[in-house]
Amino acid sequence: MLSTPAADRARMLELETQIADLEHALAGRKLEQLTVKKRLDAVKYPVLTLPNEIVSEILIHCLPPYPECPPLVGPSSPIPLTHICRKWRQIALTTPQLWRAVLLHTQDLPSDLSGIWLSRSGSCPISIDIQDYTYSTQASRGEELLEAVLPYCARWEYVDLGIDNVDEPVVEGAMPLLRHLSALTGTMHGNLDFSQAPRLRSVSLHADIPPLVLPWTQLTSMHLFGTTLINCVPFLEPAINLIHLKIDLYIMDEDEQDTMESFITLPFLESFTWRPHPGTMNNCLSHFILPNLSRLVIDQDILQSDPIASLTSFVSRSSCPLECLIIVGDEEPLSEQSYRAALPSVKKLVVASRYDKVKRREIESHWVLSTDL
């Protein structure tokens, strides 16, 4: 049935009425929306009301504890902390403590490191860990790594120079804040002068590198790695104020041992940790006089065929107040009773196989070098 003009006019009025009702309802909803929006805009989220100083502390605790160096990228880097929100990004970029430690690898060093990363550290002392160990397919950027951090040497506090492919690096200048230096790369040659470091107390050195210029008499903690005892002498003799010493040695043959004509005397040494690389060792302990030694951690292999005689001879020669003795041996080391009978004055005595799973954690904890940092 066809609609008539009268029916259309009636329908038009009906539709106009419905539209008016809908527009009225929509206006009400829009007014309610505006009211709700105003209430939401007035809400202050608690995390965004925190003082900037508190936010900075939160961000700092997201990183490894200083002086451990986080990587340039990844979840342990401070970079993700700049992606949380606009306000926290600004706080992160203006918190120098977030940028005071950096682990530099050859493969991920940005070209603008100096201008972007280290400059954000402000006037903070800084910790630098350079790892320039490359494979044959990679080009070394060791020189670039050094050039990136050398302008900041006045703020160096902890430095690890793992530089393997720089023939003649030049490291010198005033380093008034430097406390710890690591240089564990035996292929590094050049001018390495750390004499202007009045706070330097701790060093870890690959003893096959050329002699460094160091304030030897200041040093109280030393780790010598990857060499024989004969090569340690130039590092030990001038460091007369050492309190803690750790040595990781290769085999020293009899010819080298015969060339050592005098004892190495360290009058203030309290803690001595001696771990050999695999292989038979001569009784290198016979070359030391340590009158103040109270803690000795040593591998039984170093003591050779008669470890008890070697130890008692050393203690007698040094007249040291030995209180703690940790001995690690092969599967069947001498019994603890044998050592205790020979050294009754030792208060703490641990004798264990290096393969003992029960004592492994305790043994490994004793290999760690004690420091007074």
C-alpha positions in Angstrom: 0.0 0.0 0.0 1.4 3.3 -1.1 1.9 6.0 1.6 -0.1 9.1 1.3 1.2 12.6 1.9 -0.8 12.7 5.2 0.9 9.6 6.4 4.4 10.9 5.4 3.8 14.2 7.3 2.7 12.2 10.4 5.9 10.0 10.1 8.0 13.1 9.7 6.7 14.6 12.9 7.3 11.3 14.7 10.9 11.1 13.5 11.5 14.8 14.5 10.2 14.0 18.0 12.5 10.9 18.3 15.5 12.9 17.0 14.8 15.7 19.5 14.6 13.1 22.3 17.9 11.5 21.2 19.6 14.9 20.9 18.5 15.8 24.4 19.7 12.5 25.8 23.1 13.0 23.9 23.5 16.5 25.3 23.0 15.0 28.8 25.6 12.3 28.2 28.0 14.9 26.9 27.5 17.1 30.0 28.0 14.0 32.2 31.2 13.2 30.2 32.6 16.7 30.7 31.9 16.4 34.4 33.6 13.0 34.7 36.6 14.3 32.7 37.0 17.3 35.0 37.0 14.9 38.0 39.6 12.7 36.4 41.8 15.6 35.4 41.7 16.7 39.0 43.1 13.3 40.2 46.8 13.2 41.2 48.3 9.7 40.7 50.5 9.0 43.8 53.6 7.9 41.7 53.5 11.2 39.8 53.4 13.2 43.0 56.7 11.8 44.3 59.5 14.3 44.6 62.1 14.1 41.9 64.7 13.1 44.5 62.7 10.0 45.4 62.1 9.1 41.8 65.9 9.4 41.2 66.6 7.0 44.1 64.1 4.5 42.7 65.7 4.6 39.3 69.2 4.3 40.8 68.2 1.1 42.6 67.1 -0.4 39.3 70.7 -0.6 38.2 73.5 -2.9 39.5 75.2 -1.5 42.6 78.0 0.9 41.9 80.8 0.5 40.9 79.5 -2.5 38.9 79.0 -1.3 35.3 75.7 -1.9 33.5 75.9 -2.5 29.8 75.1 0.2 27.2 71.9 -1.5 26.1 69.5 -4.1 27.5 67.3 -4.4 30.6 70.2 -3.7 33.0 71.1 -0.5 31.2 69.7 2.9 32.3 68.3 3.4 28.8 65.0 1.6 29.5 64.4 3.9 32.5 64.0 6.8 30.0 61.1 5.0 28.3 58.7 4.9 31.3 57.0 8.3 30.9 57.8 11.8 29.9 58.4 13.0 33.5 60.5 10.1 34.5 62.5 10.3 31.3 63.5 13.9 32.2 64.4 12.8 35.7 66.5 10.0 34.4 68.4 12.2 32.0 69.2 14.6 34.7 70.2 12.1 37.4 74.0 11.8 37.1 74.3 8.7 39.2 72.5 6.7 36.5 75.3 7.4 34.1 78.4 7.2 36.3 79.2 3.5 35.4 79.4 2.0 32.0 80.5 -1.3 30.4 82.1 -0.7 27.0 82.3 -3.5 24.5 83.9 -3.1 21.1 80.8 -4.2 19.2 78.3 -1.9 20.8 80.2 1.4 21.3 78.1 4.3 19.9 80.1 6.9 18.0 78.8 9.7 20.2 79.4 8.0 23.6 81.4 10.9 25.1 78.7 13.5 24.3 75.6 11.4 25.3 76.5 8.9 28.0 79.4 10.1 30.1 78.5 13.8 29.9 75.3 12.9 31.7 77.3 11.8 34.7 77.8 15.4 35.6 80.6 15.8 38.2 80.2 12.3 39.7 83.1 9.9 40.1 82.8 7.3 37.4 83.4 3.6 36.9 84.7 2.4 33.5 84.9 -1.2 32.3 86.5 -1.5 28.9 86.3 -5.0 27.2 88.1 -4.9 23.9 88.4 -8.6 23.3 87.6 -9.2 19.6 87.4 -12.2 17.3 89.2 -12.4 14.0 86.1 -11.3 12.1 85.7 -8.2 14.2 87.7 -4.9 13.9 89.2 -3.7 17.1 88.1 -0.3 18.3 90.3 -0.3 21.4 91.9 3.0 20.6 88.4 4.5 20.1 87.4 3.1 23.5 90.3 4.8 25.2 89.8 8.1 23.4 86.2 8.1 24.5 87.0 7.8 28.2 90.4 9.5 28.6 88.9 13.0 28.7 87.1 12.0 31.9 90.2 10.5 33.7 90.0 13.2 36.4 86.8 11.6 37.5 87.8 8.0 37.2 87.2 6.1 40.4 87.2 2.4 39.2 88.8 1.5 35.9 89.1 -1.9 34.2 91.3 -1.7 31.1 90.6 -4.9 29.2 92.3 -3.6 26.1 93.7 -6.3 23.8 94.4 -4.6 20.5 96.0 -1.3 21.2 99.8 -1.5 20.7 100.8 1.7 22.4 98.1 3.3 24.5 98.8 6.5 26.3 97.1 6.8 29.7 98.4 9.6 31.9 97.3 12.7 33.8 95.9 13.6 37.1 93.5 11.0 38.5 92.6 12.4 41.9 89.6 10.1 42.5 91.0 6.7 41.3 90.6 4.0 43.8 90.9 0.7 41.9 92.7 -0.2 38.6 92.4 -3.4 36.6 94.7 -4.1 33.7 94.5 -7.8 32.9 95.6 -7.9 29.3 99.1 -9.1 28.6 99.3 -7.8 25.1 98.9 -4.1 26.1 102.0 -2.0 25.7 102.5 1.7 25.9 102.7 4.6 28.4 100.6 3.7 31.4 101.2 6.3 34.1 99.0 6.2 37.1 101.5 8.0 39.4 99.1 11.0 39.9 96.4 8.9 41.7 96.7 9.7 45.4 93.7 7.6 46.4 94.7 4.5 44.4 94.8 1.5 46.8 93.8 -1.6 44.9 95.1 -3.0 41.6 94.5 -6.2 39.5 97.3 -6.7 37.0 98.3 -9.1 34.3 101.9 -9.4 35.4 103.2 -9.9 31.9 102.5 -6.4 30.9 105.3 -3.8 30.9 105.9 -2.2 34.3 103.3 0.4 35.1 104.0 3.7 36.7 102.1 3.3 40.0 102.2 4.8 43.4 103.4 1.5 44.8 103.7 2.4 48.5 100.0 3.5 48.5 98.7 0.1 47.5 97.0 -2.1 50.1 95.3 -4.7 47.8 96.8 -6.5 44.8 95.8 -9.3 42.4 98.4 -10.7 40.0 97.2 -12.9 37.2 98.5 -15.0 34.4 102.2 -15.3 34.9 105.0 -17.0 37.0 106.3 -16.0 40.3 109.5 -14.6 38.9 107.5 -12.1 36.9 105.6 -11.0 40.0 108.7 -9.8 41.8 108.8 -6.3 40.1 105.2 -5.7 41.3 105.6 -7.1 44.8 108.9 -5.7 45.9 107.9 -2.0 45.8 104.4 -2.6 47.2 105.6 -2.9 50.8 102.4 -1.8 52.4 100.1 -4.5 50.9 97.5 -5.9 53.3 95.6 -8.2 50.8 97.2 -10.2 48.0 95.9 -12.7 45.6 98.0 -14.5 43.0 96.9 -16.8 40.1 100.1 -18.4 38.7 101.2 -20.6 35.9 104.0 -23.2 36.4 107.4 -21.9 37.4 110.2 -24.2 36.3 113.3 -24.9 38.4 115.5 -22.6 36.4 113.2 -19.6 37.1 113.0 -20.6 40.8 116.8 -20.7 41.0 117.0 -17.1 39.8 115.1 -15.9 42.8 118.0 -15.2 45.2 116.1 -13.3 47.9 112.9 -13.5 49.8 109.8 -11.4 49.0 109.0 -9.7 52.3 105.7 -8.0 52.8 105.6 -6.8 56.4 102.0 -5.7 56.6 100.3 -8.4 54.6 97.3 -9.9 56.4 95.5 -11.9 53.8 97.1 -14.1 51.1 95.1 -16.1 48.5 97.2 -18.3 46.2 95.5 -20.2 43.4 97.5 -21.9 40.7 96.6 -22.7 37.1 96.4 -26.4 36.3 99.8 -28.1 36.4 102.5 -29.0 38.9 103.9 -26.2 41.0 107.1 -25.8 42.8 107.0 -24.8 46.4 106.8 -21.0 45.7 105.7 -20.3 49.3 109.3 -20.8 50.3 110.1 -17.5 48.7 107.9 -15.4 51.0 108.4 -13.9 54.5 105.0 -12.5 55.7 105.4 -11.6 59.4 101.8 -10.2 59.8 99.9 -12.9 57.9 96.7 -14.0 59.6 94.7 -15.6 56.7 96.1 -18.0 54.1 94.1 -19.6 51.3 96.3 -21.9 49.2 96.1 -24.9 46.9 97.9 -28.0 48.2 99.6 -28.5 44.8 101.7 -25.4 45.5 103.1 -27.0 48.6 104.4 -30.0 46.6 105.4 -33.4 48.1 105.4 -32.4 51.7 102.8 -29.7 52.3 102.9 -29.9 56.1 106.6 -29.3 56.2 106.3 -26.5 53.7 103.6 -24.8 55.8 105.4 -25.2 59.1 108.6 -23.9 57.6 106.8 -20.9 56.2 105.1 -20.1 59.4 108.3 -20.5 61.4 110.3 -18.4 59.0 107.7 -15.6 58.9 106.8 -15.8 62.6 103.3 -14.9 61.5 100.1 -15.0 63.7 98.2 -17.3 61.3 94.6 -17.7 62.4 92.8 -18.9 59.3 94.1 -21.5 56.9 92.1 -22.8 53.9 93.7 -25.6 51.9 92.2 -27.0 48.7 93.6 -30.2 47.3 92.9 -33.0 44.8 90.4 -35.7 45.5 92.4 -37.0 48.5 94.1 -34.1 50.2 95.9 -34.6 53.5 93.5 -34.8 56.5 92.5 -31.9 58.5 93.8 -33.6 61.6 97.3 -33.8 60.1 97.4 -30.1 59.5 95.9 -29.2 62.8 98.5 -31.4 64.7 101.3 -29.5 62.9 99.7 -26.0 63.3 97.7 -26.1 66.6 97.6 -22.3 66.9 95.4 -21.9 63.8 91.9 -21.1 64.9 90.0 -21.8 61.6 91.3 -24.7 59.5 89.4 -26.0 56.4 90.8 -28.8 54.3 88.7 -30.0 51.3 88.9 -31.4 47.9 88.2 -29.0 45.1 85.7 -31.5 43.9 83.7 -31.6 47.1 80.2 -30.3 46.1 79.2 -29.8 49.7 82.1 -27.4 50.5 82.4 -26.0 47.0 80.5 -22.8 47.8 82.5 -22.2 50.9 85.8 -22.9 49.1 85.0 -20.6 46.2 84.1 -17.8 48.6 87.6 -18.0 50.0 89.2 -17.5 46.6 87.7 -14.0 46.5 90.3 -11.3 47.2 89.5 -9.3 50.3 89.9 -5.6 49.8 89.7 -2.5 52.0 87.8 -0.3 49.5 
